[in-house]
Amino acid sequence: METAESATPRSGRSRQASPASETDRPPLPPRPSGLSFIQERPSTSHASRPPTRGLIGGATTAVSMTDVNAFNKPDGSKELRVTPSRGPSSPSIRPVTSNKTSEAGEDSSSIRSFAPFGRNVQEVESIFDGDLQEEQNLSASVSSARGLFEADSDDNIGDEGDVDFIKEFEDVDDGVVGEDVAQSLWKAKRKHFIILSAAGKPIYTRHGSDAVISSYVGILQTVISAYSEANDELRSFQAGGVLFVILSRTNLFLVGITSLLESEVQVRVQLEALYMQILSTLTLPTLTHIFSVRPSSDLRRPLQGTEVLLSSLADSFTRGSPSTLLSALECLKLRKQHRSVINSTMIKARVDDLLYGLVVAGGRLVSVIRPKKHSLHPSDLQLIFNMLFEAEGVKAGGGDSWIPVCLPGFNKTGYLYMYVSFLDMGGEQVREMAENERIAKDNSVAIILLSANKESFEDLHSMKNYLVHEFRRNRSMHLIHAAVQAGRPAPTDIIAGTVLRHFLYKSKGNVQFFMPSFSPNFETLKQRRRLMSLYHDLHASVHAKHAAEKVHHSVGASATALAWVTPMFELYCVAGPTASRNALAQSANKVVQWVQREEERIFIIGGAVF
């Protein structure tokens, strides 16, 4: 085209000089046909890719082929070098390298031949504008060359590397450090929970004494009251990059103050959990009666002794709780036939006064038996797990415990009675814990029996003795111990060579979730908090009120992430900052395939009923 355009003015000048020469102009060279043009181009991976449906050619921003390699520098660090290449590239689609991740067999199916849960993956194809491809070895090698959260960036997630979890959970005692220093330490905390009565009396604060928070409680009470008088409930506001969320309940205001990466909805769920913790101690009728008799009542006296439960729950939110974020429970991965033996043993041992029976190991649910027309709410189980495994007040006591507890999801107006017995799996043999013996969370098995009859302690105690005897006889305790010691699998144990560093999978129908091990990429609390902040961001994006997309792909300087929501499941994946979109999407589909194969091992499907 450049030759033709430059020739035109020259031929115009020749016409002015010699009009007769116009008939002697040579013809222009023929325009190359589309087929010959394609044949002359060097072969690339794009040439083998089928065109996008409805388009003549797949859209691309590529200018030239590039080779990306990681080189080791003398100081031990790695450097990425990008060199242009005009030669033929390697094939985009490689044979699937199967990895035996299940005793049931190997996965040899491709994304095109396998539709998760019997449905075609049209959502991913339409959003990603093209057919999904297999991960390339190049993407995996580049992703491994640079770790998660290693880059200094302006991402919101990067701000949370400053969280000092040692100081974050330290008590602020103005009697020791002085009021001015206590005020500074209180302001330095990244997250606060404050509970006050409608009359403005402080009931609970995670950090600081009454002297430290009194002025702040007064300001909050003034702001909330101003909106209440205008019949406009204040739900949240932001100030100075800090989010304030207010939950109004029966004569109570629960306030969450956070500078971490969380949405209003997510903080509100945490405040609801704190409110449920209060109801689990007092019940709703008792709480209502206290304030109806005297609106200015000090609720701290009825709640005395439960501050540790509120604080352990609040600290779990600050560290990041997948269970709270997803409103789901995590179960211990166990073979179906092994879990069936445990369920059958519990059904056989059931006494008449039993309402619910649970076996929990390492903080994960192993088995549950329930009446045919009743089910336990996940929030109720979270309260039980917090009481037993996080606060450690019951577990530290050892022996057998008999605890009245209100489960608001089941019935917020009355108490159930909970029999708890801990077993120690830390040694060669599973044994019952002695009184006042402490034990690590991962080495403990709890047998939890719930009844509506407060006189049923002896019956439940005999049931527990029978269960322990039968679990030892049929080797169920050995199997539980082996499953706990095996731990969660790493992402590469689930999908060989995957770019994923971590993921969360929630089964909506079962209200349960599965996640791989935090090791080796998220060993510290800071790394886990930043990971959870990324999950919070993905969760908020796909669950926003006006969010139309059900697949959300996020690219940042520190990590690449994907959220995929369907009527059956939710999946949140995190990979390194250089992982490609297609590699991330392909790994997400393989996770769904793996979950379908292992569903009856990683989830409790229905449970045992009587």
N, C-alpha and C positions, 0 to 999 in steps of 0.2 A: 504493500500500500504506500510505503514511503517513496518507492521508485515512481509509482504512478503520479503521486501528488507533486513530486519535484519536476517531473517531466511536463506537467501541464502548463506551468508558466513559461517554460522554455519554448514549448510549441506555440504558445500565444505570441511570444515575441517573434517567432519565425513567420507567423501569419502576417504580422505587420510588415515584415521585410519582404516576404515573397508569398502573396496569396496563392500562387499556383502550387506551392509545396503542400497544401492542405490534403490533397488527394494522395500524397506519397507517405503519409504517417503510417508507421508500422502498427500492427494490431497489438493490444495489450495481452500479456500472458494469461492463459486460462486460470480462473479461480480454482484452487484445489478443492476436490470433493471432500465431503465429511469423512467418507471411509478411508480415502488415501491419507487424510490428515491424521486420523487416529492411528493408522498403521505406521506412519512415520514417527510418532511419539515414542519415547522410551517407555518400556513396560514398567508399570508401577503397581502397587497393591490396590490402588483405586480402580485400575482397569478390570480387576477380577471381581469387584463388588457389584452385586446386582443393583440396578437403579432403584431409587425410591419410588414407591407407587405413586402414580399421578404426575411424576416429573420425568423429563427426558433424561436428565443427568443429575446425580447427587450433588447437592451444594457442597462446596469446600472453600476453605480459606488458605489452602496450602499453595505456596509459591514454588517451592522446590523440595525435593526429598532431603531429609537430614538424618545424620547418624549421631546418636547420643551415646556417649560412653562415660563410665566412671573410672577415674584414674586415682591411684593411691599416691599421695604426696610424701616426701621424706619424713615430715613430721607426724605421719600416721593419719592425717585427715584425708578426706576424699574430695575430688574436684570433678564437676561435670563439664565435659567439653562437647560442643556442638559443631559439627563440620558438615558443610553442604555436600551432597552426593547426587550425582546425575545418573548413576548406574541403576540397574534393576534392584528393587527392594525385595526383602524376604516376604513370603506369603503372610497375609493378614490372619488367615484361619489356619490353626494348627490342630493336629489330632489331639483329642482329649486324653490327658494323662490321668488315668483313673487311680483313685486312692481308696484303699479299703478302710472305710471309717465305721463300718458296722459289721457285726457278725452275720447279718442277713445277706451280705454280698456286696459287690462293688458297683459303683455307679458308672455306667458306661454310656449313658444317654446324653445327647446334646440339648442345647436350649430349644432347638427347633422341633425336636422329636418329643420333648417332654413339656407338658403344660401343667404348671403347679395347680394341684387340687382339681385337675380335670378341666381347667379353663385356659383359654389361650391368653398369652401375655400381651394383649393389645395395648394396655395402658402404657407399658414401657416403650413399646415400639413407636407409638404415636408421639409420645413426648420427646423421645430421643431422635425422632426423624430418621428412621432407618432401621435395618435389621441389626440385631446385636451380634457382636463378633466375639470370638474367643480372646482371652487375655494373651497378649504377646509377651514373650520373655523379656523384651526390651522394657516394657512398662513395669514389670516386676522388679527388674534390676535397678532401674532408676528410682523406683519408689523406695527400695530398701536402702538406697544410698543416702537418703535423708530422712531422719526420724520425724515423728509427729511433734509439733510444738517446739521445734528446734529453731525456727526462724524468728528473728525479732521483727515483728510486724505491727501494724496498726489495727489488727483485728480486735474485735471486742473480747475474744477469748484470751488474747495475749495479756489483757489487763489483770487476769486472774492468776497469773504467775506470781503476783505479789502477795497472795494470801499466805500468811504465816500461821499454819494450823496449830503450832505449839502455843502461840500467843492468842490466837483466835478463841481458844477454849479455856484460857486462863481466867480465873475469877478476878473481878475488879473490886477490891476491898479498899474503900476510902479510909477505913480505920488504920490501915497499914501504910499506904502510900500517900495519904493526904487527899483532900477533896479536889484540888486543882489537877493533880496527876491522874486521879481516878476519872475525872471528866475527859481528859485527853485520851486515856486508855479506852474509855467507853466509845468515844467517837471513832477510834481507830478500828473498831470491830466492823467486819464487812456485812454482818447480818445480825438483826435483832428480832426478838419476839417479845411483845408486851401484851399482857392481858389486864384489863381494867374493868371495873363495874360501870354501870350506867351512871352511877353517882360520882364517878371520877376517882374511885379508890383503886390503887394498884393491887393486883392480885398475884401476878407472876411476871418476872422479867428474866430472860436468860442471862443477861449481863448487868452487873451493877446492883447496888443497894437502893433502898427507897430514897436516901439522900441524894444519890447520883441522878436518878431518873425522875425525881419529883417535878422538876421544872418542865421536862419534856412531856410527862404525863399531863400536866396542866395545859400545855399548848395543844396536845392532841385532843383533850377533852373539849377545849374551847372551839377548835375547828369542827369537830364532829357535831357538837351541839348546835353550832351556827347553821349547819346544813339540816339537822333534824328539825329545828324550829321552822324551817322553810319547807318542811315535808319533802325534802330531797336527800335521800340516803347517800352519804359519801362512801364510795367504794374504793377509790384509789386516787393518787396524785403523785407527781414527780417533782422533785426539787433538788437542784444541784447534782443531777445524775443519779439520784437515789430514788428508788421506788417505794412508795408507802401504800400498803394494801390494808383495808379495814374490813373485817368480817363482823357483822352485827348479829348477835344471837340473844337468847333469853337473858335480858338484863346484863349482857356482857358485850364488850368490844374487844376483839382480838386483832392486834395490829402486827403486821409483818413489815420490817424495814430492811431492804436489801440493796446492795450495790453489786451483786453478782448478776450474771446473765440469766435472768429468769423473767417470765411474763407474769402479768397480773393473775391470770387463771391458775398458773402453776403455784404461785404463792398462796392463792386462796385455797387450793386443795390442801396445802400444808397447814393452814390455819384451821380448816375443817378437821384435820386429824388431831390437832391439839384440843379442839373443842370436844371431839369424841373421847379423848383421853380424860377430860374432866368429867364427862357423863359416865364413863366407865367406873369412876369412883363414887359419884354422888347419885346418879340417875336423874332423869329430867324432872320428875315430880318433886324430888328433894330440892333440886336447884331452884325450881319455880317457887316452892314454898318458902325457902329462905329469904328470897327477895320480896315476896308478897307480904311477909310479916314485917320485915324491916328493909327498905330499899337501900339503906346505907350500910348493910351488913358487910363485915370483913370476911371474905370467902377463904382467906388463907388458913384459918383455923380448921374448917372442915376438910381442906385439901392438904393439911399438914402430913408430911411424909411422902407425898406423891410428887414433890418437886423434881426428884431424880428421874421419874418417868417422863415428865414434861421436858426436862433438859436433855435426856438421852434421845428423845424423839426430835427435838429441835436441832441437836447436833447432827443427827443423821441427815436432816434436810440440808444443813450447811455443807456437809461433806459431799452430798449428792446421793439420792436414793432412787435407783431404778424402779423399785417396787412402788414408791409413791408417785413417781413421774408417770408410770404406765397404769397405775391403779390395778396392779396384778400381783400374783404370787409366784415365787420361784420354787420349783420342786426338785428333789434329788433325782438325778438320772439313774434309772434302775430298769432292769429287764422286766417285761410285762409279766412273765410267769412268776418272777420273784415277788413283784408287788402283789400279785393275786394271792400268793401264799400268805403274805402279811395280812391282806384284807380278810381272807378266810379265817385266819387265826383270831383276828379281832372280832369278827362276827360270831365266831364260836364261843368266845370268852364273854360276850356281852351280858350285862346284868340288866334287870328290868328298869332301874332308875337312870340308865345311861341315856344321854341325849346326843352327845357328839363324842367321838373318840379320835384322837390324832396321834401320830408318831412323827416327830420332827428331829432331824439329824443335821448338825452343822448349820442350823438356822434355815434349813430348807425342808419343805413338807415331803414326807415319805408316804403317808397313808392317812386317809380320813374315812370314817364310817358315820352315817347320818340317817335320820328318819327319811322315809320315802318322799314326803312332801315338804321337807325343810332342807335348806342349804345355808352354809356359812357365808357371810359377806366378807370379801377380801379385806375391807377396812377393819373388821373385827379380828381377823387373824393377824393383821399387822399390829394391832394393839397387844395381842397375846405375845407375839414374837418380840415386840419391843420390851415388854415386861420381863420376859424370860431370858432373852439373849443379849439385849443391849443394855438395859439398866442393871442387870445381873443381881438385883436384890434377892430374887427368889433362888437363882442358881447358886449364889454364894452361900445360901443357907444349907444346901445339900439336903439329903434325906427326902422325905415326903412333905408336900405342902398342900394346904387346903385354903383356897382363896375365894372369897365372894367377889364377883366381877360382873359388871353390866356390859353387855355387848350391844351397843346402840343400833347396829345394823340388824340385829335379830329382834331385840325388844329394849327400847330405851327407858321403859318404865319400871323395870325390875331387875333382880339379880339372878345370875346363875352361879353355880358353885363348881370351882375348878380344882380337880385333883392333879397335882404335878409331881412326877418322879423323874429324877435325872440319872442317867447311866453314863459311866465313863468308858470311852473307847480308846483312851490314850495308851493303854498297855497292850500286852499280848492277848488278854481276854477282856471281854466286856463285863464290867462289874457295876454294882449299885454304889452310888456315892455315899460317903459317910457324911454325918452332920457337920456343917460349917466348913466343908471342903470346897476349895475353889478349883475350877476346871476351865480350860480354854473352850471357846465357843465351837471351834471346829472338831473338838474331840468329844462333844456331848450329844447324847440322844435323850430326848424328852418324851415321856409318855404322858399325854394330856387327856384327861377324861372329864367331861362336863355333864352336870346334872342340874335339874331344877329343884331337887330335893336336898335341903341342907343337912339332912340326917343320913345321907347315903355314903358317908366317908368309908365306913367299914366295907361295904359292898364293893366300892370302887378300888379300895386297897387290895381286896382279894382278887379282883379282876386283874389288877396290875401284876400281882405275884404270878398268876397263871400265865399272863402274856410273856413275862420275862422267862419263865420256865419253857414255854413252847417256842419262843424265838431262839432260845439256845439249842433246843432239841432239833428244830428243823433248819438250823444254821442261818436263820434270817438275820440275826445280829451280826454274824460274820459277813454276810452279803452287804448289809448296810455300812458296816465298818469299812469294807473294801471300796464301796462306792464313794464314801466320804474321803478316804485317803487318796483315791484316784484324782479327786478334784475336778474342776471344770476343764474341758479340753481347750487347747489353744485354737485360734482360727485356722492355722495351717494343719492342725490335726483333723479338722472338719473338711477343709477344701485344700488340697495340696497346691502349694505355690500361689495361694491367693494374695491379692494386694490388700485385703482387709486386715486391719489391726484389731478391730473389735466390732461387735454388733449387738443390738437388742432386738429380739423377736417376741412379739406378743400375739398369743392366740386369743382372739376376741371371744370365741365361743366358750373356751375353757377358763377365761380370765386368768391366765397364767402366762409367764414369760420365760424365755431362756436367753442366757448370755454366755459367751466363752470366758476363759480366764482373763484376768487383768494382766497377767504376766505374759511376756516380758516387757511389754511396752508401757504399762501403767503401774509401776511398782509403788510410787510415792503418792501421798494424799494430794499433792499439788497436781500431779498428772491426772489422777482420777477426777479431781474437781474440774479440771479444764475439759476432760472428756465429757463429763456430765453436763457441763455448760453447753458444749456443742450439741449434745442430745436435747437439751432444753430448747435450744434455738431451732433445731429441726422440728421438734414436736410442736412448738408454737407456730411455725410456718405452715405446717400442713393442717393444723387444727384451728387456724384463725377463722373467724366468723364468715368472711367472704373469700376464703381460699378456694379457688376452683380446681387447682392442680392437686393430684393425689400422688404425684411423684415429684420430689423436690431434690434438685441437685445443687450442692453448695461447694464452691471452690474458694479457698483462701490460701494465704501464704504459709499457714502452719498445718493445714489438713484439708482433705477433700472428703465430702460426706454425701450421703444419699438417704432420703426418707421415702418409703413406699407404703401407702395405706390402701387397703382393700376392705371390702365388707367382712373378710375372714381373718385378716391379720394386719399387723403393723410391723414394719421392718426399718430399723435405723442402722446404717453402716458407716464406718469411719475408716479411711485409708490415709496413706501418706500424701503430702502436698503435690506430688508429681504423678499420682495415679490417674490414668485416663478415664474418661466417662464410660466408655464401652467396657473396660476392664472392671470398673466398679459395678456396673449394671449386670455384667455376666456373673460376677461373684454373688451379687444379691439373689439372682435366680437360682444359683447353686445352693445357697443357704436355704431357700424355700424348698428345693428338692430334698435336701438333707433332712429338714424338719419333718417333711411328710413321711419319709422313711422311718424316722426315729420318734414319731409323734407319741407313740404309746410308751416310750421309755422316758422322754423328757417331760411329759405332761401326765397328770392324773385325769383320765377320761371318765367322767361320771362319778368315780369313787364307788365305794360299797354302800349299799342301802339296806335297811331292815324295816 
